[in-house]
Amino acid sequence: MPNGALNGDHLSKEGRANLPHTAVFIEGSIYDQGWNSKAYDAITRMEEMYETEVDYVELHNDTSFARIAQSVENCSKKGARVFIGHGEVFGEPFLKLSASYPAAQFVVINSDVSGERLISIHFSGYTTGFLAGALAALMSEKGDVGIVSAYPEQSEIAGFLRGAQFMRPKIQVRSFAAGSWDNREGGRKAAQTLIAEGSDVIFPAGDGFAIEVLDEARRSGIYAVGFILDQSFVARNTVLASVMQNVEDVYLTIADHLSRGTINEMQGMVFDVKNGGQVLSSFGPMVPKTVQEKMQRLYRALKEGYLTEAQLKEDPYLKNDAYFEQGSRKQS
């Protein structure tokens, strides 16, 4: 897949073409303090930059085909010609619907589907998990860390395992799935299970239940890594740092391509650390300087491209020392 470039925020007003009437479809609620909240922030920035109104539809987890189809029809009647699905759940429905709207453009984030007038782009779940796993491993006293995912097959799980073992090859890594992206009770129970089994640093790889997982970590007196946005506000003495996704700039890049009629160039783009799609937040006060420096070197290795997702997947014996040393030389 091509590696994307974030460019929507750098255009002058004179350089911006008109943005087609756009509607964004959100799986849950814009108040989830995670993935869906970031979509709303992105919509606000699009409206500010293009001086136009962007419609949005909150589905409140009713993502049946009938509900999505009716919502698309309603927005179409209001003049929308671009439909953005904020999450993989919109992939198959948009693929089916695209044939019925020959004058419309469909865009899905984090889905693998593609077709005529349907574009899919991705955030790298693997590198999100990799950074979270690396930090969790460095901060674990027991040598036992855990990830709460929405589903067992999420790419964040493999990344988390690889990141933890990259730092500590013999570390114990546990995973437990909540069952869906917005299963708050399932996320809380999964966190309780991981903690009961011995994990002393956990990571919620799911937007709808992240708050519950972080709260369980706080209650149990262990550490956690935040997801998608800086979640230190949940528990300042619990959240070590957050692996954030630059959702707003990705949306501005989508808007830029839509306004210039070049949206097809985005098909298959992956947004990760290297192109600014993912960033590390600042560290909490409990993270030692030595750990911060190791994470900064690791992040720089991914950012500058001398450590890649492909290398990590292809070579299970790849060690971290050489990349830390190379990062230090590049900095000096």
N, C-alpha and C positions, 0 to 999 in steps of 0.2 A: 504494500500500500504506500502511496506517496506520503511524504511528511509535509504537513501543512505549514503555512506561514501566517502569523497574525498581523493583519494590516489595516483592519477597519478603523482603528482609532487614530490613524495618522493622516487622514485625509483632511484637507482644508474644506471649508464650506463650499468654496468655488469648485472643488474637485469632486463633490458628491453629486451623483445623479439622483433622480427621484427613486425612492424605494416603493416598489409595488405594494398594494394593500396586502398586509401580512397578518396572519393569525397564528398564535403559538398555542399548542395544546399541551397541557400540564397534567400529568398522571394523578397527582395528589393535590395538596393545597400549597399556595404560595407562602404560607406561614409555617412551613415545616422546619425552618432554620437550617436548611441544607440544600439539596439539589434543586428542589422546586423554588425555594426562595431566591436562589441564584438566577433562575430563569426570569423571575419577575424583575430583578435588578438589571438583567440584560435588556429586557423589554423597555424599561425606563430609559436606559442609555440610548437605545435605538431611537426612541421617540425624541430625545433631546438632540441627537445628532442630525436626524433627518427631518425634524420639525413636522412630524406626522404622527398619527395615532396608530398604535399596533394593538390589535385585538388579542385577547387571551381567553382560554377556556380552561377552567379547573374541573377535572373529571372526578375528583374526590374518590379515586381508586375504582370507579366504575368504568373499566376499559373494555367493555364488551364491544364487538364490532358494531352492533346496532347503535350504541351510544356515540361511538366515534363517528360513524357515518352520518348520524343526525346532526352532530355538532359541526362537521365539515359542511353539510348542506346549509345549515343556518348561517355560517360565516360566509359561504359563497353567495347567498342571497343578499348579504350586506355589502358585497363587493370585493371580498377577499380573493386574491389570486395566488397567494403563496401560503402554504400550510406547513408549519414547522412542528414536528413531533419531538417533544423534550423527553426522550427515553426510548429504549429498544421496544417497548410494548407497542409503539405506533408503527413499527416496521411492516408487519404483515397486513394490518388494516389499510395503511396508506398504499401499499402495493396493489391491493384489490381496488381501492377507490380511484387510483390515478387514471385508470382507463375510462372512468366516467366523467372526468374533468379535463378534457383535452387542452383547455386554455390555462390550466393551473400548473404550478410547480410545487412538488412535495419535497421536503427535506426532513430526514430523521437523524437524530443524534444517538449514537451508541447502538446502532442496528447494522446487520450485515446485508440487508436487502438492497437491491438496486433495480432500476427499470427505467423505462421511458418516462421522463419528467419526474423521476424519483432519485434523490441524491442521499447517500448515507455518509456520515463522518463519525469519527470516534475520538474519545479520550482513551489513552492507554491505561487500562485497568492494571496491567502487569506492572508498570513502573510505579503506579500509585501504591500497590501492595509492596513492591520491592523497597521503596523508601520507608514505608511504615514498618515493615519487618526488620529492616536494618536498625532503625532507632529503637524498636521494641527490644531487640536482642542486646543492644548495647546497654540498655537500662534495666534489664531483668536481673534480679539478684539470684533467683532460683534457677535460671537457665530454662525457663518455661514460659512461652508466650502463646497468645491465641488470637484468632480472627473470627469475628461474627460476620458472616456473609448473608446475602439475601437467598442465594441459591448455591448448591454444592459445586456447580461447574464454573463459577465466576473466575475470571482471569486474575482478579486481585488475590485469590487464594494462592495460586502458583507463584505470583510475584512476592507475596508475603513470606512464603516458605523460602524462596530463593534469597530474599534480602536478609532474613534472619540467619540462614546458614552461611551466607556470604561473610557475615561478621563473626558468627560462632558456629562452626560446622557441626558440633555435637548438641546443639540446642534442641529442646523439645518444642515442637510446634503443633498446636491443636487448632481445629476449626470446627465450627458449628453453624448450621444454616438456620436462619429465622423463618424461611418459607416464602417470603415475598419482600419487596423493597420497603413496604410500609407496615410490616407486621411489628408494631411496637412491643406488644406483649411477648411475641416470639423472640424478638431481639433481646429483651430483658432476661427472659428465661435462658437464652443461649449464653448470655454473659454470665449469668449465675452458674451455669454448668461449667464453663471454662474456668471460672474462679474456683469452684469447688474441686475441680480436677487438678488445680495447682498453678494455673497461669497467673503471673503477677504483672504482666503488661498485656493489654488487649486492644484490638483495633476494630471499629465498626465499619465494615465495607458495605454500607447501606444507608441511604439518606433518611428514610422515614423512621428508623429505629436508633439512629446514632445517639441522640440525646439520652435515650433510656440506657444504652450500653455505657455511656460515659458516666451516667448517674450511678449505675451499679459499681463501676470502678471506684468512684468517689466514696460510696458507702462502705466498700470493702477495704479502703485504704491502699489501693494499688494504683498503678499508672495506666494511662491510655494515650492513644494517638488519635487526633481528630481527622475528620473526613470531609473533603470538598471545600470547606471554608474554615477560617480560623475559629475553632470551637473552644478556645480557652475561656470564653465567657461562661461556659457551662460549669466548669470546675477548675479554677485557675491553678490550684495545687495538685491537680490530677492529670491534666492534659499536657504532655511533654512538648508537643508541637502538632501541627496539622499539615497533612498533605493536601494542598488546595488545588482546585481546578479553576482555570481562568475562563469561566463561562462567559462573562461579559464580552471579552475581546473576541472570543470565538463567534459569538452572535454578531458582533460588529463586522467581523470578516465575512460571515454569511451575507449580511446586509450589503456590504460593499460589492460582493460578487453578484448579488441579485440586482442591485441598482445598475450595474454595468453590463448585465446580460451574460456573465461569464460563470454562472453557478456550476455548470458542468465540470469546470476545472477542479472543483472541490471533491468530486467523487472519490471516496475511499481515503480521504485525508485523515491522518492520525495526529492528534495533538498530545504532546508529551513534554518532558522537561526541556528537551533540546530547542523546541520552537516556542517555548513560553506558555504552553498550554497547561503545565503543572508547575507549581512552586511550593517551596517549604515556607511555612510561617516562621515567625520568631519563636525561639525556644522559651519554655517555662523556666522559672528560677531554680527548679530542682535539677536541671540538666547540667552536669559538670562541663567546664570549658573543654576538657579533652574530648568529650562525646560530641559537643557542638562542632569542634574542629574536624572530627572524623566525618560527621554528617555533611558538613560544608564541602569537604574534599570529594565525598561521594557524589554529592549533588553537582559539583563542578565537572566531575568526570562525565556524568550524563549530559550536562548542559553543553559541554564542548565537544562531545561526540567521541571521546577516546574510551568510553565504556558504553555499550549499546544494549538494547533489549535483545537483539539477535544474538550477540555474544553470550549473554547470560543464559539464554535458552539453549543454545547449541553446545556450550561447554560447561557441564556441571562441575568441573574441577577448577574452574577459574577462581583464582585467589584475589583477595582484596589488596594485598600489600603493594603490588606493582602499581596499581591505579592511584593509591594514596601517594606513593612516591612521585609518580608522574605529575599528579595534581600539585604537589608541593613545588616541583621544579617549574611548572608553568606559572605558578603564582609569583615565584621569586624573580 
